[in-house]
Amino acid sequence: MPDTAPIRVLIADDEALVRAGFRVLVDSAPDLTVLGEAGNGAEAVQLTRRLRPDVVLMDIRMPIMDGLEVMRHIAADTAQQPRVLIVTTFDQDEHVFQALRSGASGFLLKDSPPEQLLHAIRVVAKGDALLTPSITRRMIDEFARRPTTPDRRPDIRTGLTDREYEVLIHVASGRTNAEIASTLHVSVATVKTHIGHLLTKLDARDRTQLVVLAYESGIVVPGA
């Protein structure tokens, strides 16, 4: 049994069988526990505010309000904002892009292996982003199709040290902490420290938002 408290999970999906399957799977892991289930977007918002989960497994398409709108409501609640892992059958560019822009920390298809779902929950609960190479490519392609004009790009370099700026570029390129550490000839702990400073200075929740900010600001250019 783990020494620390289990990761608390809320399941939001309009299909009862899917929710039941997720509950059995999540509760089978000793370090995870299901707090509750929501069958529509409105219930997801209510239960998130009441139960304060660490991670929300969120379907995009739900009745009353979809997953993207739910995330906007969650983001407006400054008291506690859980990590959101999108789990859906819809593998479409627009859904991926909008979900990441709305604050999702990860994106997973429902036909993924069970162990991959459990791993994804643990990854986003730690504050890391779950961006597979295929999802990263879609995100880059989306920015390439929707370039931000130079006069509208946010200036996020102000206040960053040269090393933090360098780490941000590597993060936006999809490199892991170990890969960044090897490239910059520093320890993984040092990389984590720089990423922590970036999250604080740029008011970002996780690595996913750092990637979005890097592309939106023009620091990293699609295809470069």
Buried (B, 14 or more C-beta within 10 A) or exposed (E): EEEEEBBBBBBBBBBEEBBEBBBEBBEEBEBBBBBBBBBBBBBBBBBBEEBBBBBBBBBBBBEBBBBBBBBEBBEEEEEEBBBBBBBBEEBEBEBBBBBBBBBBBBBBBBEEEBEEBBBBBBBBBEBBBBBBEEBBBBBBBBBEEEEEEEEEBEEBEEEBEEBBBBBBBBBBBBBBBEBBBEBBEBEBEBBBBBBEBBBEBBEBBBBBBBBBBBBBBBBBEBEE
